[in-house]
């Protein structure tokens, strides 16, 4: 049994948090997010993007059965070529039997190298009995989504809105 004193203490704590948040000067939010969609029916793909401070999380799902098939985490670094360019190191976890590992890896690598931030990509796209043509259409839609997302980020940067 929870004592009445405990509940009153918890209520007072939450009330103080609410009051403190009301009177605290708010900075620009550190987490920003948006979603984009491309395609229809079994070719529909959704990209949900979350900007967490200087890091980025992408969730790419679609097809008949959205799910988590693979997750990639990329960390930017200087390129090993020695020419001063940037690259990234990527770690991937792929759920057994799924094939989204290379998709998640390539997007995480590309964006981390470009934006010089940590990037996590979760990907899960499934079409039952997919043919090569189905996969080609999905890949085209995914590239369109990534292009739309980077365009949105670039446009907001030009307007002085900081995403990353």
Backbone as ProteinMPNN parsed JSONL, in Angstrom:
{"seq_chain_A": "XXXXXXXXXXXXXXXXXXXXXXXXXXXXXXXXXXXXXXXXXXXXXXXXXXXXXXXXXXXXXXXXXXXXXXXXXXXXXXXXXXXXXXXXXXXXXXXXXXXXXXXXXXXXXXXXXXXXXXXXXXXXXXXXXXXXXXXXXXXXXXXXXXXXXXXXXXXXXXXXXXXX", "coords_chain_A": {"N_chain_A": [[0.838, -1.173, 0.0], [0.575, 2.211, -0.83], [1.66, 5.06, 0.822], [-0.192, 7.947, 1.911], [1.273, 10.228, 2.307], [3.473, 9.794, 0.664], [2.267, 9.931, -1.877], [1.364, 12.602, -1.831], [3.828, 13.875, -1.72], [4.93, 13.102, -4.206], [3.066, 14.335, -5.897], [3.517, 17.004, -5.27], [6.128, 17.252, -6.186], [5.788, 16.848, -9.004], [4.108, 19.01, -9.536], [5.848, 21.133, -8.937], [7.719, 20.763, -10.957], [6.151, 21.328, -13.193], [5.46, 24.043, -12.703], [8.029, 25.172, -12.659], [8.78, 24.674, -15.318], [7.02, 26.322, -16.661], [7.875, 28.879, -15.959], [10.447, 28.976, -16.846], [12.816, 30.26, -19.076], [12.506, 29.535, -22.383], [14.608, 27.856, -24.612], [15.507, 27.439, -28.071], [13.954, 24.541, -29.378], [15.556, 21.411, -28.785], [15.082, 19.086, -29.998], [13.874, 18.19, -33.048], [11.496, 17.23, -35.503], [10.183, 15.518, -38.384], [8.069, 14.059, -40.9], [8.1, 12.33, -44.024], [6.587, 11.142, -47.028], [6.447, 8.811, -49.737], [5.244, 7.327, -52.727], [2.72, 4.76, -53.382], [0.334, 2.355, -52.176], [1.705, -0.896, -52.087], [4.182, 0.122, -52.585], [4.551, 2.295, -51.027], [6.525, 4.35, -48.978], [7.748, 5.521, -45.919], [9.492, 8.106, -44.298], [10.681, 8.978, -41.281], [12.111, 11.548, -39.57], [14.264, 12.53, -37.012], [15.804, 15.086, -35.339], [18.142, 15.219, -32.989], [19.517, 17.291, -31.01], [22.707, 17.57, -32.147], [22.667, 15.231, -33.486], [21.191, 12.727, -35.682], [18.292, 10.812, -36.313], [16.908, 8.393, -38.34], [14.004, 6.806, -39.491], [12.97, 4.433, -41.603], [10.331, 3.068, -43.191], [8.039, 0.76, -44.78], [6.197, -0.642, -47.59], [4.252, -3.685, -47.606], [4.406, -4.557, -44.997], [5.498, -2.744, -42.544], [8.396, -2.571, -40.478], [11.168, -3.328, -38.221], [14.058, -4.021, -39.723], [16.776, -3.702, -39.971], [19.389, -1.886, -38.331], [21.503, 0.879, -38.451], [24.357, 2.599, -37.28], [26.152, 5.478, -37.665], [29.24, 7.16, -37.338], [30.927, 10.16, -37.716], [34.171, 10.768, -39.207], [37.583, 11.64, -40.013], [38.57, 11.034, -43.355], [40.246, 8.065, -44.399], [41.886, 8.41, -46.516], [43.606, 10.504, -46.308], [43.401, 12.946, -47.502], [42.079, 15.011, -46.286], [39.365, 14.939, -46.483], [36.058, 13.847, -45.381], [34.626, 10.972, -43.819], [32.835, 8.141, -42.547], [32.413, 5.855, -39.833], [30.634, 2.85, -39.634], [28.32, 0.894, -37.857], [26.352, -2.025, -37.966], [23.319, -3.655, -37.256], [21.532, -6.411, -38.119], [18.404, -7.867, -38.375], [17.851, -11.307, -38.177], [17.35, -12.917, -41.241], [16.455, -10.707, -42.595], [16.901, -8.065, -45.056], [17.646, -5.412, -45.064], [20.037, -4.324, -44.291], [22.2, -3.265, -45.886], [20.961, -1.083, -47.068], [20.316, 0.547, -44.791], [22.93, 0.943, -43.854], [24.246, 2.284, -46.007], [22.834, 4.713, -46.225], [23.171, 5.828, -43.657], [25.983, 6.112, -43.616], [26.399, 7.903, -45.791], [24.976, 10.255, -44.944], [26.114, 10.858, -42.433], [28.772, 11.357, -43.136], [28.402, 13.587, -44.755], [27.03, 15.507, -43.138], [28.543, 15.536, -40.862], [27.878, 14.406, -38.335], [26.513, 12.199, -35.801], [24.62, 9.52, -37.032], [21.731, 7.597, -37.033], [20.082, 4.94, -38.564], [17.132, 3.27, -38.992], [15.664, 0.648, -40.687], [12.965, -0.873, -42.372], [11.314, -2.564, -44.64], [8.906, -4.272, -46.42], [7.77, -6.327, -48.978], [5.624, -8.784, -49.941], [6.779, -11.664, -51.566], [8.574, -10.243, -53.302], [9.681, -8.964, -56.401], [12.434, -8.271, -58.705], [11.746, -5.887, -59.991], [9.951, -4.746, -58.17], [11.663, -4.196, -56.027], [13.368, -2.373, -57.251], [11.608, -0.215, -57.666], [10.984, 0.433, -55.001], [13.567, 1.161, -54.101], [13.99, 3.443, -55.685], [11.959, 5.09, -54.654], [12.858, 5.356, -52.017], [15.293, 6.707, -52.385], [14.237, 9.066, -53.422], [12.869, 9.985, -51.163], [15.032, 10.425, -49.366], [16.369, 12.405, -50.789], [14.346, 14.412, -50.784], [14.234, 14.903, -48.041], [16.86, 15.849, -47.463], [16.809, 18.123, -49.061], [14.818, 19.581, -47.725], [16.094, 20.045, -45.255], [18.296, 21.58, -46.158], [16.912, 23.813, -47.25], [15.744, 24.849, -44.932], [18.03, 25.531, -43.524], [18.946, 27.628, -45.141], [16.998, 29.472, -44.561], [17.682, 30.15, -42.069], [16.967, 28.429, -40.07], [17.922, 26.097, -37.788], [18.669, 22.766, -38.091], [20.573, 20.731, -37.894]], "CA_chain_A": [[0.0, 0.0, 0.0], [1.353, 3.444, -0.931], [1.182, 5.997, 1.833], [-0.757, 9.219, 1.452], [2.382, 11.187, 2.339], [4.265, 9.551, -0.547], [1.517, 10.469, -3.019], [1.395, 14.059, -1.753], [5.184, 14.272, -2.084], [5.054, 12.945, -5.66], [2.236, 15.369, -6.527], [4.224, 18.275, -5.09], [7.276, 17.225, -7.093], [5.331, 17.07, -10.376], [3.615, 20.377, -9.617], [7.004, 22.027, -8.998], [8.297, 20.628, -12.293], [5.272, 22.053, -14.121], [5.631, 25.477, -12.45], [9.376, 25.533, -13.102], [8.825, 24.693, -16.776], [6.249, 27.474, -17.141], [8.618, 30.106, -15.736], [11.787, 28.865, -17.395], [12.952, 30.821, -20.42], [12.675, 28.421, -23.315], [15.525, 27.979, -25.735], [15.037, 26.741, -29.257], [13.872, 23.11, -29.07], [16.733, 20.637, -29.165], [14.622, 17.942, -30.778], [12.959, 18.573, -34.125], [11.177, 16.045, -36.281], [9.195, 15.592, -39.446], [7.899, 12.825, -41.683], [7.858, 12.47, -45.459], [6.064, 9.92, -47.632], [6.525, 8.695, -51.186], [4.703, 6.084, -53.265], [1.379, 4.34, -53.013], [0.126, 0.917, -52.057], [2.849, -1.65, -51.57], [5.405, 0.89, -52.829], [4.584, 3.438, -50.109], [7.647, 4.365, -48.044], [7.695, 6.665, -45.007], [10.742, 8.477, -43.643], [10.494, 9.83, -40.116], [13.423, 12.09, -39.232], [14.338, 13.208, -35.724], [17.067, 15.767, -35.09], [18.366, 15.218, -31.529], [20.717, 18.107, -30.85], [23.508, 17.51, -33.366], [22.545, 13.887, -34.053], [20.007, 12.506, -36.516], [17.735, 9.465, -36.329], [15.982, 8.175, -39.452], [13.244, 5.561, -39.482], [12.446, 4.231, -42.949], [9.457, 1.888, -43.189], [7.103, 0.756, -45.891], [5.771, -1.896, -48.173], [3.053, -4.27, -47.003], [4.612, -4.818, -43.569], [6.56, -1.941, -41.943], [9.019, -3.273, -39.354], [12.589, -3.038, -38.061], [14.833, -5.084, -40.345], [18.192, -3.445, -39.704], [19.713, -0.584, -37.75], [22.899, 1.273, -38.672], [24.79, 3.801, -36.567], [27.362, 6.017, -38.295], [29.963, 8.192, -36.594], [31.832, 10.797, -38.671], [35.615, 10.767, -38.939], [38.394, 12.028, -41.175], [38.766, 9.948, -44.306], [41.536, 7.382, -44.326], [42.67, 8.744, -47.71], [44.604, 11.506, -45.95], [43.222, 14.169, -48.294], [41.323, 15.994, -45.519], [37.921, 14.747, -46.633], [35.41, 13.175, -44.265], [33.909, 9.72, -44.035], [32.185, 7.72, -41.305], [32.455, 4.438, -39.48], [29.25, 2.412, -39.474], [28.021, -0.402, -37.256], [25.028, -2.446, -38.416], [22.669, -4.845, -36.69], [20.49, -6.859, -39.041], [17.557, -8.921, -37.835], [18.029, -12.528, -38.967], [16.402, -13.112, -42.335], [16.093, -9.436, -43.239], [17.891, -7.636, -46.044], [17.746, -3.952, -45.092], [21.308, -3.896, -43.712], [22.98, -2.411, -46.793], [20.191, 0.153, -47.197], [20.546, 1.344, -43.582], [24.351, 1.289, -43.803], [24.631, 3.271, -47.028], [22.228, 6.015, -45.905], [23.848, 6.347, -42.463], [27.328, 6.51, -44.038], [26.302, 9.091, -46.645], [24.547, 11.442, -44.206], [27.095, 11.166, -41.391], [29.926, 11.955, -43.82], [28.008, 14.887, -45.292], [26.629, 16.439, -42.092], [29.511, 15.434, -39.767], [27.183, 14.141, -37.082], [26.114, 10.807, -35.629], [23.365, 9.232, -37.732], [21.18, 6.254, -36.85], [19.044, 4.627, -39.544], [16.383, 2.029, -38.82], [14.96, 0.401, -41.951], [12.155, -2.079, -42.437], [10.396, -2.477, -45.774], [8.638, -5.641, -46.851], [6.739, -6.658, -49.958], [5.521, -10.236, -50.063], [7.229, -12.22, -52.853], [9.081, -9.107, -54.091], [10.455, -9.208, -57.622], [13.46, -7.247, -58.927], [11.072, -4.634, -60.345], [9.425, -4.181, -56.923], [12.802, -3.667, -55.267], [13.834, -1.177, -57.971], [10.66, 0.872, -57.375], [11.199, 0.826, -53.607], [14.841, 1.888, -54.03], [13.75, 4.764, -56.27], [11.171, 5.86, -53.689], [13.719, 5.658, -50.871], [16.214, 7.777, -52.811], [13.437, 10.291, -53.51], [12.644, 10.431, -49.783], [16.282, 10.969, -48.823], [16.56, 13.68, -51.494], [13.376, 15.379, -50.252], [14.622, 15.234, -46.678], [18.047, 16.711, -47.485], [16.355, 19.414, -49.598], [14.111, 20.274, -46.637], [17.105, 20.502, -44.302], [19.038, 22.669, -46.805], [16.029, 24.981, -47.334], [15.593, 25.428, -43.599], [19.31, 26.175, -43.205], [18.974, 28.898, -45.865], [16.065, 30.377, -43.874], [18.204, 30.406, -40.742], [16.452, 27.44, -39.123], [18.967, 25.097, -37.556], [18.229, 21.404, -37.845], [21.758, 20.051, -37.405]], "C_chain_A": [[0.891, 1.247, 0.0], [0.788, 4.445, 0.061], [0.706, 7.291, 1.196], [0.344, 10.277, 1.374], [3.24, 11.054, 1.083], [3.575, 10.168, -1.76], [1.532, 11.984, -3.015], [2.774, 14.583, -2.154], [5.413, 14.198, -3.585], [4.268, 14.035, -6.377], [2.929, 16.719, -6.426], [5.424, 18.362, -6.026], [6.837, 17.547, -8.52], [4.795, 18.484, -10.561], [4.785, 21.359, -9.711], [7.686, 21.961, -10.363], [7.477, 21.415, -13.301], [5.467, 23.555, -13.956], [6.993, 25.944, -12.936], [9.436, 25.615, -14.621], [8.056, 25.869, -17.351], [7.086, 28.743, -17.053], [10.055, 30.058, -16.222], [11.804, 29.469, -18.79], [13.301, 29.684, -21.357], [13.692, 28.778, -24.389], [14.861, 27.314, -26.935], [15.001, 25.241, -28.951], [15.1, 22.356, -29.58], [16.365, 19.4, -29.963], [13.602, 18.454, -31.783], [12.688, 17.328, -34.943], [10.173, 16.361, -37.375], [9.149, 14.261, -40.183], [7.621, 13.174, -43.13], [7.396, 11.117, -45.999], [6.192, 9.979, -49.141], [5.907, 7.36, -51.575], [3.315, 5.762, -52.744], [1.315, 2.827, -52.925], [1.348, 0.223, -51.486], [4.182, -0.942, -51.782], [5.51, 2.132, -51.934], [5.754, 3.269, -49.138], [7.546, 5.655, -47.237], [9.069, 6.863, -44.378], [10.394, 9.411, -42.496], [11.889, 10.242, -39.659], [13.338, 12.835, -37.911], [15.743, 13.789, -35.577], [17.193, 15.926, -33.579], [19.639, 15.991, -31.259], [21.478, 18.098, -32.161], [23.43, 16.147, -34.046], [21.245, 13.75, -34.824], [19.6, 11.037, -36.434], [16.738, 9.393, -37.479], [15.296, 6.83, -39.267], [12.576, 5.449, -40.848], [11.636, 2.943, -42.934], [8.538, 1.94, -44.399], [6.8, -0.627, -46.398], [4.49, -2.375, -47.526], [3.169, -4.397, -45.488], [5.774, -3.962, -43.047], [7.095, -2.65, -40.693], [10.432, -2.743, -39.152], [13.342, -4.233, -38.629], [16.317, -4.95, -40.072], [18.337, -2.046, -39.123], [21.199, -0.331, -37.978], [23.176, 2.551, -37.892], [26.118, 4.236, -37.174], [27.921, 7.153, -37.451], [30.967, 8.83, -37.551], [33.288, 10.741, -38.22], [36.32, 11.316, -40.17], [38.556, 10.806, -42.067], [40.153, 9.339, -44.146], [42.42, 7.665, -45.542], [43.772, 9.752, -47.414], [44.459, 12.805, -46.709], [42.394, 15.237, -47.574], [39.813, 15.855, -45.65], [37.369, 13.972, -45.434], [34.721, 11.897, -44.723], [33.201, 9.399, -42.728], [32.46, 6.249, -41.084], [31.036, 4.026, -39.155], [29.201, 1.033, -38.83], [26.585, -0.755, -37.608], [24.579, -3.675, -37.635], [21.525, -5.186, -37.632], [19.708, -7.992, -38.368], [17.679, -10.133, -38.764], [16.926, -12.667, -40.012], [15.992, -11.844, -43.06], [17.242, -8.948, -44.114], [18.058, -6.125, -46.118], [19.093, -3.438, -44.603], [22.095, -2.954, -44.619], [22.275, -1.075, -47.02], [20.472, 1.066, -46.004], [21.989, 1.831, -43.524], [24.697, 2.412, -44.77], [24.057, 4.656, -46.723], [22.918, 6.632, -44.694], [25.241, 6.871, -42.817], [27.293, 7.821, -44.821], [25.976, 10.343, -45.823], [25.532, 11.828, -43.106], [28.327, 11.839, -41.992], [29.625, 13.365, -44.3], [27.762, 15.913, -44.181], [27.581, 16.443, -40.898], [28.828, 15.331, -38.408], [26.89, 12.644, -36.991], [24.751, 10.607, -36.288], [22.978, 7.785, -37.454], [20.059, 6.069, -37.856], [18.44, 3.276, -39.185], [15.577, 1.837, -40.096], [14.196, -0.913, -41.883], [11.087, -1.939, -43.497], [10.173, -3.887, -46.289], [7.501, -5.678, -47.867], [6.769, -8.174, -50.103], [5.903, -10.671, -51.471], [7.737, -11.136, -53.804], [9.909, -9.588, -55.272], [11.493, -8.092, -57.756], [12.838, -5.889, -59.232], [10.513, -3.951, -59.103], [10.54, -3.519, -56.124], [13.342, -2.403, -55.923], [12.916, 0.016, -57.687], [10.834, 1.359, -55.939], [12.495, 1.617, -53.454], [14.716, 3.294, -54.591], [12.982, 5.645, -55.289], [11.998, 6.254, -52.473], [14.694, 6.776, -51.224], [15.481, 9.105, -52.938], [13.182, 10.854, -52.111], [13.891, 11.074, -49.193], [16.59, 12.314, -49.483], [15.619, 14.759, -50.979], [13.758, 15.84, -48.847], [15.838, 16.162, -46.669], [17.711, 18.082, -48.08], [15.665, 20.232, -48.507], [15.107, 20.841, -45.618], [17.885, 21.673, -44.891], [18.198, 23.933, -46.9], [15.871, 25.649, -45.976], [16.882, 26.091, -43.145], [19.386, 27.542, -43.87], [18.059, 29.936, -45.222], [16.517, 30.677, -42.454], [17.674, 29.465, -39.671], [17.489, 26.328, -38.999], [18.343, 23.742, -37.274], [19.392, 20.61, -37.26], [22.919, 21.022, -37.383]], "O_chain_A": [[1.858, 1.316, 0.758], [-0.424, 4.65, 0.127], [1.135, 7.675, 0.108], [0.34, 11.12, 0.477], [3.679, 12.05, 0.508], [4.211, 10.843, -2.571], [1.694, 12.603, -4.067], [2.885, 15.6, -2.838], [6.008, 15.098, -4.177], [4.749, 14.601, -7.359], [2.929, 17.493, -7.383], [5.704, 19.419, -6.592], [7.426, 18.406, -9.177], [4.997, 19.094, -11.611], [4.723, 22.317, -10.482], [8.173, 22.972, -10.869], [8.033, 22.092, -14.166], [5.621, 24.271, -14.945], [7.1, 27.0, -13.559], [10.068, 26.521, -15.164], [8.402, 26.366, -18.423], [7.032, 29.59, -17.945], [10.805, 31.013, -16.023], [10.906, 29.217, -19.594], [14.274, 28.961, -21.144], [13.643, 29.851, -24.989], [13.795, 26.71, -26.821], [15.927, 24.722, -28.326], [15.61, 22.632, -30.665], [17.232, 18.743, -30.538], [12.6, 19.07, -31.418], [13.555, 16.463, -35.066], [9.422, 17.333, -37.301], [10.071, 13.45, -40.097], [6.987, 14.186, -43.428], [7.779, 10.071, -45.475], [6.066, 11.04, -49.751], [6.029, 6.376, -50.844], [2.808, 6.387, -51.813], [2.127, 2.114, -53.516], [1.951, 0.693, -50.521], [5.199, -1.355, -51.226], [6.444, 2.922, -52.067], [5.95, 2.202, -48.556], [7.296, 6.73, -47.78], [9.725, 5.902, -43.976], [9.874, 10.505, -42.712], [12.741, 9.395, -39.393], [12.454, 13.668, -37.712], [16.738, 13.073, -35.678], [16.438, 16.678, -32.963], [20.728, 15.418, -31.276], [20.966, 18.562, -33.18], [24.065, 15.936, -35.079], [20.317, 14.54, -34.652], [20.441, 10.139, -36.48], [15.836, 10.225, -37.584], [15.938, 5.836, -38.925], [11.726, 6.265, -41.206], [12.175, 1.862, -42.697], [8.288, 3.002, -44.968], [7.091, -1.636, -45.755], [3.73, -1.584, -46.967], [2.166, -4.352, -44.775], [6.923, -4.401, -43.098], [6.329, -3.256, -39.943], [10.849, -1.811, -39.839], [13.274, -5.333, -38.079], [17.032, -5.945, -39.955], [17.53, -1.153, -39.381], [22.039, -1.197, -37.735], [22.349, 3.462, -37.846], [27.083, 3.473, -37.199], [27.185, 7.988, -36.925], [31.781, 8.121, -38.143], [33.592, 10.675, -37.03], [35.72, 11.44, -41.238], [38.666, 9.68, -41.582], [41.111, 10.029, -43.798], [43.565, 7.217, -45.598], [44.748, 9.855, -48.157], [45.307, 13.689, -46.581], [42.044, 16.254, -48.172], [39.065, 16.581, -44.995], [38.125, 13.504, -44.583], [34.295, 11.775, -45.871], [32.99, 10.283, -41.898], [32.706, 5.496, -42.026], [30.311, 4.757, -38.482], [29.944, 0.127, -39.208], [25.7, 0.099, -37.559], [25.353, -4.601, -37.391], [20.661, -4.354, -37.908], [20.292, -8.949, -37.86], [17.617, -9.997, -39.985], [15.738, -12.55, -39.71], [15.255, -11.906, -44.044], [18.391, -9.353, -43.945], [18.555, -5.605, -47.117], [19.279, -2.225, -44.506], [22.606, -1.938, -44.149], [22.935, -0.045, -47.151], [20.828, 2.23, -46.186], [22.248, 2.986, -43.187], [25.362, 3.379, -44.397], [24.729, 5.664, -46.942], [23.221, 7.825, -44.697], [25.633, 7.95, -42.37], [28.065, 8.738, -44.543], [26.626, 11.376, -45.986], [25.756, 13.016, -42.873], [28.862, 12.785, -41.415], [30.492, 14.238, -44.258], [28.226, 17.049, -44.269], [27.436, 17.279, -40.007], [29.149, 16.059, -37.469], [27.005, 11.917, -37.977], [23.843, 11.422, -36.122], [23.784, 6.868, -37.616], [19.188, 6.928, -37.992], [19.145, 2.271, -39.087], [14.886, 2.753, -40.541], [14.707, -1.926, -41.405], [10.073, -1.274, -43.285], [11.127, -4.615, -46.564], [6.421, -5.133, -47.639], [7.819, -8.765, -50.357], [5.412, -10.115, -52.453], [7.369, -11.117, -54.978], [10.728, -10.498, -55.15], [11.449, -7.1, -57.029], [13.342, -4.859, -58.786], [10.583, -2.728, -58.981], [10.374, -2.414, -55.609], [13.731, -1.462, -55.231], [13.395, 1.133, -57.489], [10.832, 2.564, -55.687], [12.524, 2.631, -52.756], [15.276, 4.237, -54.033], [13.318, 6.816, -55.111], [11.856, 7.362, -51.955], [14.893, 7.695, -50.43], [16.032, 10.154, -52.604], [13.27, 12.064, -51.902], [13.815, 12.145, -48.591], [17.021, 13.253, -48.814], [16.038, 15.896, -50.761], [13.623, 17.016, -48.509], [15.847, 17.158, -45.945], [18.267, 19.093, -47.652], [15.902, 21.433, -48.382], [14.971, 21.982, -45.177], [18.116, 22.665, -44.199], [18.711, 25.025, -46.657], [15.865, 26.876, -45.882], [16.841, 27.108, -42.453], [19.833, 28.51, -43.253], [18.31, 31.137, -45.323], [15.824, 31.375, -41.714], [17.911, 29.685, -38.483], [17.875, 25.704, -39.988], [17.575, 23.591, -36.323], [19.234, 19.905, -36.263], [24.028, 20.65, -37.0]]}, "name": "protein", "num_of_chains": 1, "seq": "XXXXXXXXXXXXXXXXXXXXXXXXXXXXXXXXXXXXXXXXXXXXXXXXXXXXXXXXXXXXXXXXXXXXXXXXXXXXXXXXXXXXXXXXXXXXXXXXXXXXXXXXXXXXXXXXXXXXXXXXXXXXXXXXXXXXXXXXXXXXXXXXXXXXXXXXXXXXXXXXXXXX"}
